[in-house]
Structure formats: structure tokens, C-alpha cells
Amino acid sequence: MTRRLHSYARGQGGYTLVEVMVASAIGAILMAGLTSVIYTSVHANDIASSRVEASSQIRSFQFFAYDDFAHSDIPGTSGCGTEGDPCTTEPIVLSGLQVSNSINPLPAPYQVSYRWDGAEFLDRTITGDPPIHAAVGVSAFSWYLGGTAPHQTVVVSMTVTVMKYSESQTLRFYPRVTTN
């Protein structure tokens, strides 16, 4: 019986401690590499999503502002509003006329303002309506009048920050040209 047990034990294949240690080390290296790949993919996805969201917020402002500037005259400033001294806390106040879309269109006064709260929100307010967010995540905002009369433009610079990604944009708007 002992002879049988002895021959049975010799016939059993197994791994030595060195083989198990080498296999464990290779497995740990592969897992570390896989973790790095997953972390990099998640980080790249976050950055891409942040870029899309920041661009979307700038486009949202641009969408609203394009029509508002087309309906209005050059905004007035009180002390700031030049390239060397842009306005940051003063709102952009636009005034003009808007015509209704009816059988007998009538021009009506149109006033809209854009105000940055200094932290995150760029609000658009049409006279008589509650403000709405034209852009969210705004970390910097300024504007000034560029050019000389009668061909002045409004130059708006803004930075939108989403998570750790910031996107800056400088936009030039052409208010309605009036001939007086």
C-alpha cells in the first residue's frame, strides 16, 4: 500500500513555489497595465465631454447674442468699454426695434441685456421677462466697443470652464447699421 501511495505521489504534477511567484508577478504587471488603460480612457472621456460642453455653452451665448445684436444699436458704456479697458461687471444693454410677425407688422421697442454674475452664469434678460442663462460655467467675461463710428462692433471675450477644461473665445458682433 505504501508503494502504491509513493508512486501515486510521484505521478502528481504540480507547480513549484517559484513558478507560482513568477505567474503572480506577471499577472500583477498585466493588471497594473490594464488599470492604467482604463484610467486613461476614463480621463480622456471626461476631457472630451468637457470640451463638448464648454463649446456648447459658448455656442448657446452666440446663438442668443447674434439675433439680439442684429436687432439693436451700439450699446452705451459708462467709463469702460475700450480695448484697453474692457467692461467686466457692466452688463451689455442692447436697445432697438423688433417687428412682430403678423399681417400688419408693428415695430416695438426691444431691449435685452447680458450680465455676468462674476462667477458662473451669463444671464440674458429681455425687458419684462425673467432672466435665463445664456451660458453656464463662465469663468471670465469682458466686452468692449471695437472700431470707429459708424462701423463699431462689440467684441466679447469669454472663458467657459467645465470640470478641469477651459475654453476661451473672442466673438465680434455687428449691431444694426443705422443711417441718420
Phi, psi and omega per residue, in radians:
M1 nan -0.702 3.099
T2 -1.157 -0.590 3.095
R3 -1.122 -0.766 3.107
R4 -1.070 -0.747 -3.141
L5 -1.111 -0.701 3.115
H6 -1.120 -0.792 -3.136
S7 -1.214 -0.559 3.100
Y8 -1.174 -0.724 -3.131
A9 -1.166 -0.649 3.119
R10 -1.207 -0.547 -3.124
G11 -1.357 -0.249 3.132
Q12 -1.284 2.150 3.060
G13 -1.540 2.614 3.126
G14 -2.781 3.059 3.121
Y15 -1.755 2.504 3.063
T16 -1.451 2.881 3.138
L17 -1.070 -0.640 3.124
V18 -1.129 -0.754 3.121
E19 -1.099 -0.725 3.122
V20 -1.124 -0.724 -3.138
M21 -1.136 -0.760 3.126
V22 -1.110 -0.782 3.134
A23 -1.116 -0.690 3.108
S24 -1.145 -0.706 3.130
A25 -1.127 -0.765 3.109
I26 -1.100 -0.730 3.106
G27 -1.081 -0.727 3.138
A28 -1.139 -0.702 3.114
I29 -1.129 -0.748 3.116
L30 -1.112 -0.720 3.128
M31 -1.143 -0.682 3.090
A32 -1.117 -0.723 3.093
G33 -1.114 -0.736 3.121
L34 -1.141 -0.704 3.090
T35 -1.084 -0.716 3.112
S36 -1.109 -0.725 3.119
V37 -1.117 -0.773 3.141
I38 -1.122 -0.801 3.122
Y39 -1.041 -0.780 3.133
T40 -1.092 -0.713 3.125
S41 -1.131 -0.769 3.121
V42 -1.119 -0.756 3.135
H43 -1.108 -0.754 3.116
A44 -1.123 -0.667 3.091
N45 -1.119 -0.730 3.114
D46 -1.094 -0.751 3.136
I47 -1.143 -0.769 3.135
A48 -1.096 -0.751 3.101
S49 -1.109 -0.688 3.119
S50 -1.136 -0.706 3.105
R51 -1.088 -0.781 3.141
V52 -1.104 -0.770 -3.123
E53 -1.156 -0.733 3.117
A54 -1.105 -0.775 3.094
S55 -1.090 -0.667 3.134
S56 -1.121 -0.692 3.134
Q57 -1.180 -0.694 3.098
I58 -1.152 -0.730 3.106
R59 -1.128 -0.612 3.106
S60 -1.064 -0.843 3.081
F61 -1.056 -0.791 -3.111
Q62 -1.068 -0.690 3.131
F63 -1.066 -0.852 3.123
F64 -1.138 -0.845 -2.991
A65 -1.172 -0.601 -3.098
Y66 -0.974 -0.900 3.129
D67 -1.175 -0.697 -3.124
D68 -1.079 -0.744 3.127
F69 -1.205 -0.591 3.134
A70 -1.166 -0.459 -3.138
H71 -1.571 -0.082 -2.944
S72 -2.198 2.981 3.052
D73 -1.586 3.099 3.086
I74 -1.057 2.317 3.126
P75 -1.255 2.629 3.072
G76 -1.474 2.716 3.093
T77 -2.218 2.815 3.085
S78 -2.239 1.383 3.074
G79 1.745 -0.674 3.118
C80 -1.878 -3.105 3.062
G81 1.970 0.369 3.048
T82 -1.998 2.905 -3.123
E83 -1.046 -0.644 3.131
G84 -1.375 -0.376 -3.115
D85 -2.398 1.292 -3.116
P86 -1.239 2.698 3.085
C87 -1.413 2.344 3.080
T88 -2.089 -0.661 -3.114
T89 -1.759 -0.349 3.134
E90 -1.381 2.331 -3.136
P91 -1.280 2.770 2.982
I92 -1.528 2.051 3.141
V93 -1.957 2.068 -3.096
L94 -1.950 2.324 3.126
S95 -2.269 2.520 3.111
G96 -3.076 -2.775 3.127
L97 -2.087 2.528 3.092
Q98 -2.251 2.399 -3.111
V99 -1.815 2.356 -3.133
S100 -1.251 2.759 3.131
N101 -1.738 1.306 -3.109
S102 -2.385 3.139 -3.120
I103 -1.108 -0.750 3.082
N104 -1.971 1.468 -3.051
P105 -1.145 2.385 3.111
L106 -2.144 2.282 3.073
P107 -1.258 2.431 3.117
A108 -2.302 2.605 3.096
P109 -1.036 2.504 -3.094
Y110 -2.330 2.135 3.089
Q111 -2.374 2.296 3.127
V112 -2.426 2.568 3.106
S113 -2.339 2.660 3.067
Y114 -2.099 2.152 -3.117
R115 -2.280 2.271 3.065
W116 -1.666 2.312 -3.110
D117 -1.379 0.001 3.109
G118 1.495 -0.022 -3.091
A119 -2.331 -0.932 -3.007
E120 -2.542 -0.626 -2.978
F121 -1.831 2.391 2.970
L122 -1.940 1.881 -3.037
D123 -1.713 2.492 3.090
R124 -1.953 2.209 -3.132
T125 -2.230 2.147 2.994
I126 -1.700 2.372 -3.086
T127 -0.832 2.200 3.098
G128 1.595 -0.210 -3.137
D129 -1.920 2.696 3.057
P130 -1.208 2.665 3.137
P131 -1.184 2.604 3.017
I132 -2.164 2.740 3.129
H133 -1.401 1.992 3.044
A134 -1.382 -0.460 3.084
A135 -2.744 2.558 -3.138
V136 -2.128 2.569 3.137
G137 1.475 0.333 -3.104
V138 -1.328 2.034 -3.113
S139 -1.778 -0.231 3.060
A140 -2.682 2.474 -3.125
F141 -2.684 2.323 3.040
S142 -2.696 2.793 3.114
W143 -2.644 2.715 3.070
Y144 -2.721 2.892 3.088
L145 -1.592 2.182 3.136
G146 -1.877 2.679 3.107
G147 1.432 -3.018 -3.138
T148 -2.125 2.681 3.137
A149 -1.076 2.517 0.042
P150 -1.600 0.244 -3.065
H151 -1.943 0.738 3.141
Q152 -1.359 2.619 3.046
T153 -2.193 2.847 3.060
V154 -1.861 2.118 -3.120
V155 -1.817 2.091 -3.105
V156 -1.998 2.244 3.046
S157 -2.029 2.299 3.127
M158 -2.531 2.624 3.065
T159 -2.174 2.274 3.088
V160 -1.986 2.282 3.136
T161 -2.046 2.159 3.077
V162 -2.160 2.123 -3.001
M163 0.920 -2.055 -3.121
K164 -1.794 0.068 -3.090
Y165 -1.775 2.325 3.086
S166 -2.111 2.414 3.066
E167 -2.218 2.269 3.125
S168 -1.938 2.556 -3.117
Q169 -2.557 2.452 3.021
T170 -2.026 2.150 -3.069
L171 -2.047 2.506 3.111
R172 -2.069 2.150 -3.126
F173 -1.966 2.473 -3.126
Y174 -1.903 1.777 3.081
P175 -1.126 2.895 -3.127
R176 -0.997 2.377 3.109
V177 -1.533 2.173 3.119
T178 -1.944 2.544 3.088
T179 -2.067 1.837 -3.137
N180 -1.889 nan nan
